[in-house]
């Protein structure tokens, strides 16, 4: 058995990570988002920040194939492309900051971002206007920065889409496309900067198996007429993950 595989299975909390990514896959499948918001706070209990970022993005790349075909047909590809392009220059900045902060600080940043995102969504805040190009670019840049710093690529864009007036199908497709693009960009940056070793690659590969399966289950459960149910289910799971991942528990 390869040493990297043995090391990955022997990591503290490995089976907790498997369980968490499985639940996240179901949520991702029927909402199009939520994987990082669920996985990152819990993974921070067991893994150092760089490994958390590398694992969640590598796992995302491995599983995006399950969701991309439908999202490609239903999403606004021009808008998503603008968001992704704006994120590209800020990803290295996020990784730079992450590499210089201690793990406890990163965990508090994760808790603040994930918890703040959840509160904003539950509060019922709605954005009724239409953003011009500078606004879209700012949202993409902020998402890239947060993704590189914490692995949470989605919160800014999730707030933008879910707080707006777009229907569930459009929200889901655009979010899937954007997160897939960001995962690829972050992985390239991680590999070129030496943040990801074989142990992380093996761990991501192992987690990608249950994640892929549960994502397909979640996608099969998706129906546009159940938009409110999906949102409440996603909010509940995210809230549980944020609370369980708070640094106050150790």
C-alpha positions in Angstrom: 0.0 0.0 0.0 1.5 3.4 -0.9 2.9 5.4 2.0 0.8 8.5 1.0 -2.4 6.4 1.2 -1.4 4.9 4.6 -0.7 8.4 5.9 -4.0 9.7 4.7 -6.0 7.0 6.3 -4.1 7.3 9.5 -4.8 11.1 9.8 -6.6 12.1 13.0 -10.3 12.4 12.4 -10.2 10.6 9.0 -13.6 9.0 9.5 -15.1 12.3 10.7 -13.8 13.9 7.5 -15.4 11.1 5.4 -18.8 11.5 7.2 -18.7 15.3 6.8 -17.8 15.3 3.1 -20.6 12.7 2.6 -23.2 15.0 4.1 -21.8 18.0 2.3 -22.1 16.1 -1.0 -25.9 15.6 -0.5 -26.3 19.3 0.2 -24.1 20.3 -2.7 -26.1 18.1 -5.0 -29.5 19.6 -4.3 -28.4 23.2 -3.7 -25.2 23.6 -5.8 -23.3 25.0 -2.8 -22.4 24.3 0.8 -19.5 21.9 0.6 -16.8 24.2 1.9 -19.2 25.8 4.5 -19.8 22.4 5.9 -16.4 20.7 5.5 -13.9 23.5 6.3 -15.0 24.3 9.9 -15.0 20.6 10.8 -11.7 19.8 8.9 -10.1 22.6 10.8 -10.4 20.6 14.0 -8.1 17.9 12.6 -5.9 19.4 9.8 -3.6 22.5 9.4 -5.0 25.4 7.3 -3.0 24.7 4.2 -4.1 21.1 4.2 -7.7 22.0 4.6 -7.6 24.4 1.6 -5.8 21.8 -0.5 -8.1 18.9 0.5 -11.4 20.8 -0.1 -10.3 22.2 -3.5 -8.8 18.9 -4.8 -11.9 17.0 -3.7 -14.1 19.6 -5.4 -12.2 19.2 -8.7 -12.5 15.5 -8.6 -16.3 15.6 -8.1 -17.4 18.6 -10.2 -17.9 16.3 -13.3 -21.1 15.0 -11.7 -22.7 18.5 -11.7 -21.1 20.4 -14.5 -23.0 19.2 -17.6 -26.4 20.3 -16.3 -25.0 23.5 -14.8 -23.3 24.4 -18.1 -26.6 24.3 -19.9 -28.6 26.2 -17.3 -26.1 28.8 -16.0 -25.1 32.3 -17.1 -21.7 31.5 -18.4 -20.7 35.1 -19.3 -21.5 36.3 -15.7 -19.7 33.4 -14.1 -16.7 33.9 -16.3 -16.4 37.5 -15.2 -16.6 36.4 -11.5 -13.9 33.8 -12.0 -11.5 36.0 -13.9 -11.8 38.6 -11.2 -10.9 36.0 -8.6 -7.7 34.8 -10.3 -5.3 37.5 -9.1 -6.6 37.5 -5.5 -6.2 33.7 -4.9 -2.4 34.0 -4.5 -2.9 36.9 -2.1 -5.2 34.7 0.0 -2.7 31.9 0.0 0.1 34.3 1.0 -1.9 35.5 4.0 -2.9 32.0 5.0 0.7 30.9 5.0 1.6 33.6 7.5 -1.3 33.3 10.0 -1.5 30.7 12.8 -4.0 27.9 12.6 -6.2 29.2 15.5 -6.6 32.6 13.7 -7.5 30.9 10.5 -10.2 28.8 12.3 -11.7 32.0 13.8 -11.7 33.6 10.3 -13.5 30.5 8.9 -16.1 30.6 11.8 -16.7 34.3 11.2 -17.1 34.0 7.4 -19.2 30.9 7.5 -21.3 32.1 10.4 -21.7 35.5 8.9 -22.8 34.0 5.6 -25.4 31.9 7.3 -26.8 34.8 9.4 -27.1 37.0 6.4 -29.0 34.3 4.5 -31.4 33.4 7.4 -32.1 37.1 8.1 -34.0 37.3 4.8 -31.8 40.1 3.3 -32.5 40.6 -0.4 -30.7 42.4 -3.1 -33.2 43.6 -5.7 -31.0 45.5 -8.1 -28.6 44.4 -10.8 -24.9 44.8 -10.3 -22.8 46.6 -13.0 -19.4 45.2 -14.1 -17.4 46.8 -11.2 -19.7 45.1 -8.7 -19.3 41.7 -10.3 -15.6 42.0 -10.4 -15.4 43.1 -6.8 -17.5 40.0 -5.8 -15.3 37.7 -7.8 -12.1 39.2 -6.3 -13.4 38.9 -2.7 -14.3 35.2 -3.4 -10.8 34.5 -4.7 -9.2 36.1 -1.6 -11.4 34.1 0.8 -10.9 30.9 -1.2 -7.1 31.2 -1.0 -7.1 32.2 2.7 -9.6 29.6 4.0 -10.9 27.3 1.2 -14.3 29.0 1.5 -14.6 30.0 -2.2 -18.4 30.3 -2.2 -19.8 32.6 0.6 -19.5 35.9 -1.3 -21.0 34.5 -4.5 -23.6 32.5 -2.5 -24.8 35.7 -0.8 -24.9 37.5 -4.1 -27.0 34.8 -5.8 -29.2 33.5 -2.9 -30.0 36.9 -1.6 -31.1 38.1 -5.0 -34.2 37.3 -7.0 -32.9 34.6 -9.2 -34.8 31.3 -9.3 -33.3 28.2 -7.6 -32.3 26.5 -10.8 -30.3 29.5 -12.0 -28.7 30.0 -8.6 -27.7 26.4 -8.4 -26.2 26.3 -11.9 -24.2 29.6 -11.6 -22.8 28.6 -8.2 -21.7 25.2 -9.5 -19.9 26.7 -12.5 -18.2 29.4 -10.4 -17.0 27.0 -7.7 -15.7 24.5 -10.2 -13.6 27.3 -11.9 -12.3 28.5 -8.6 -11.3 25.0 -7.4 -9.2 24.5 -10.5 -7.5 27.9 -10.1 -6.8 27.3 -6.4 -5.4 23.8 -7.1 -3.0 25.2 -9.7 -1.8 27.8 -7.2 -1.4 25.2 -4.4 0.6 22.8 -6.6 2.9 25.5 -8.0 3.6 26.9 -4.5 4.2 23.6 -2.9 1.3 23.5 -0.5 -0.1 20.2 -1.6 1.9 16.9 -1.2 1.0 13.3 -2.0 -0.6 12.8 1.4 -3.1 15.5 0.6 -3.7 14.1 -2.9 -4.5 10.7 -1.5 -6.8 12.2 1.2 -8.7 14.2 -1.4 -8.9 11.1 -3.7 -10.4 9.0 -0.8 -12.9 11.7 0.1 -13.9 12.3 -3.5 -15.4 8.8 -3.6 -18.2 9.3 -1.0 -18.5 12.9 -2.1 -19.1 12.0 -5.7 -21.7 9.3 -4.7 -23.6 11.6 -2.3 -23.5 14.5 -4.7 -25.2 12.4 -7.3 -27.8 11.4 -4.7 -28.4 15.1 -3.9 -28.7 16.0 -7.6 -31.3 13.3 -8.0 -33.3 14.8 -5.2 -33.2 18.3 -6.7 -36.5 19.7 -7.8 -37.1 23.5 -8.4 -40.5 23.4 -6.7 -38.8 22.6 -3.4 -36.6 25.7 -3.3 -37.5 26.7 0.3 -37.0 23.2 1.7 -33.5 23.0 0.1 -32.5 26.3 1.6 -33.7 25.5 5.1 -32.0 22.0 4.9 -28.7 23.6 3.7 -28.9 26.3 6.4 -29.4 23.7 9.2 -26.4 21.6 8.1 -24.2 24.6 7.7 -25.1 25.9 11.1 -24.3 22.6 12.7 -20.9 22.5 10.9 -20.0 26.0 12.0 -20.9 25.4 15.6 -19.0 22.1 15.8 -16.0 23.7 14.2 -15.7 26.6 16.5 -12.2 27.0 18.0 -13.7 27.0 21.5 -14.0 23.2 21.4 -10.3 22.7 21.1 
